[in-house]
Amino acid sequence: MGLQKENVIWFFGLSGSGKTTLAEALNKRLLKKGFLTRRLDGDILREKLNADLGFEEEDRKENIRRAAEVAKLFSETGIITIASFITPKEELRNLVKEIVGKDNVIDIYVECSLETCIKRDVKGLYKKALNKEILNFTGIDAVFESPKNHRFTVNTEEETVSQSVNSIVLFLEDKRLF
């Protein structure tokens, strides 16, 4: 790979689709290659920086806006930022591009069926959502819009983590995004 470019790699998809797992694996791979990276994870930001936000429409938008602003700050200092957020609507994905800069965002859709995400349910969130213990849960009673305008897709039902990360790295190299 060549010189580092300050891109923001933004993984989005349903809860349980594998966003965090892929972001961690890609981060490790890039660090091994000598790149300077920083990870931003939706769960971690929700616990700390965005602890004051709920899951209503406006709060979700503010969550993504803040995350994009943080990603932009890292990006402006030359750091490759790897973000993993559900980002359920096209409007929110466009907001990320507006804030960070369209050319600096590599948005990667982590495709995985709702059925598989429910089966994985590592955090028990789908079970709670299906039992109405959690409201406005994306994929259950809140919409996840199919992406229309993104750079790359990985399918975590069809590929292993390693295969997905390999295809992402090949895509990034091919498009000279580093």
C-alpha positions, 0 to 999 in steps of 0.5 A: 500500500502507498501513502496513508490517506485520511479516509473514514471507513464507515461500516453500517448495517443491522445490529448483529450483522458483524460491523464491530467484528469487521471494524476490529479485524480491519483495524488490526490489519491496517495497524500491522501494515503500519497505518495510523488508525482510530476506531469509533464504535456506536456502542462505546459512543452511546455509553460515553459521548452520547449517553444523553441520547435516546433512540427517537428519530432526532436522537438517532440523527444527533448520535450519527452527527456527533460520531461523524464530527468526531470522525472528521476531527480524526480524519483531519489529523491524517488518521484513518478512522474506522467507524461502526454504526447502524446508520439505518437511513439513507438520510443519515448516511448522507449526513455523514458524507456531508460532514466528513466530505463525500470523497473521504467517506468509504461507506461499507454496507455489512449485509446480513439478513434480519433472521441471521442477526436475530439468531446471532443476538449476542447482546440479547437485544432482538429478544428484548425488542421482540418482547417489546422491552425495547422500542424503536429497535432497528429492524423490528419496529424501526426501519432499516433502509436498504442502501442505495448509494454506498461504496462497498458491500460485504455479506457476513452470511456468505463470507468469513471475517477474514474473507470480508476483510480481505475483500475490503483491503483489495477494494481499498487498494484497487481504488487507491484509497490509501 
